[in-house]
Amino acid sequence: MVAIANPTTINLKNISLPEKRVVFHNLNWERYQQILNALGERRSAKLTYDRGTLEITMPLEAREFATRLIELFIRILVVELGMKIKTMGSTTLDYPQLDRSAEPDNCYYIQNQHKVAGKTVDLTEDPPPDLIIEVDITHTDIDKLALYSSMKVPEFWRYNGETLRIYKLQNGQYVEVENSPTFPGVEKGKLYEFLAECEIDEVEAEKSFRSYVRDNLVK
């Protein structure tokens, strides 16, 4: 990881990222917005800003593998269980009043899908996403629990390449729980099995999990 105290003289295009992350400190909101706009939307890097600290993350293969397949896992559950979903991907979630911003790996409206269906989300009026997923394979300087709890995101999944931790917002803070509030009948072990099977054959893994959901979870 590269930590940089003063970003004013740094050319972002020339940054070398040996650990796939670079951190800027002592940035105000306006400077963060300038960097965000300068990088543009057509980029692979993800930005997370937390009260003066900006972390830029470049995706690794392991991260992308887990991110895409966890998204497939969730979509299978939503479709087979007859739920609704609005996928936000890594949409920038700006909360200037909190001096915080994030581009999660995956985020979704599920319970509140009906409130944002067919429109561009406006976080000054609309609720936060119902579920956010972060895949943190390497170390991060940002306290993601504090970050997303401040945004009042009801449910947060965090996967480090080996272990999935699920957090439920309760009285303004996250409490770790064993089962997802959104998918209470699904054990964590099913995700581990799904990811392991996907390493061998993604198509067969999807077919197998769909069958499991239909046979065991659909009422």
Number of C-alpha atoms within 10 A of each C-alpha: 17 15 14 15 11 11 16 10 6 10 8 12 7 7 10 12 13 9 13 15 22 22 21 19 17 15 19 15 19 10 14 20 15 11 14 14 10 10 14 9 11 6 8 9 15 19 23 22 26 22 17 15 21 27 22 18 21 15 18 12 8 11 19 13 16 21 21 12 17 21 17 14 19 14 16 17 20 16 12 14 15 10 12 15 20 18 16 18 15 18 16 16 20 19 15 12 8 12 14 21 23 22 20 21 23 20 25 21 21 19 15 17 17 12 13 17 13 9 7 8 17 12 13 11 7 12 16 21 26 20 22 24 21 21 22 17 16 14 10 15 14 16 9 18 17 14 19 22 20 15 20 19 23 21 23 25 19 18 18 15 17 7 12 17 15 20 25 23 18 13 9 14 17 20 14 16 11 14 16 20 15 16 13 10 12 17 12 15 11 13 18 16 12 20 21 13 17 17 10 10 11 15 10 13 19 19 11 13 19 16 13 13 16 13 10 10 15 11 6
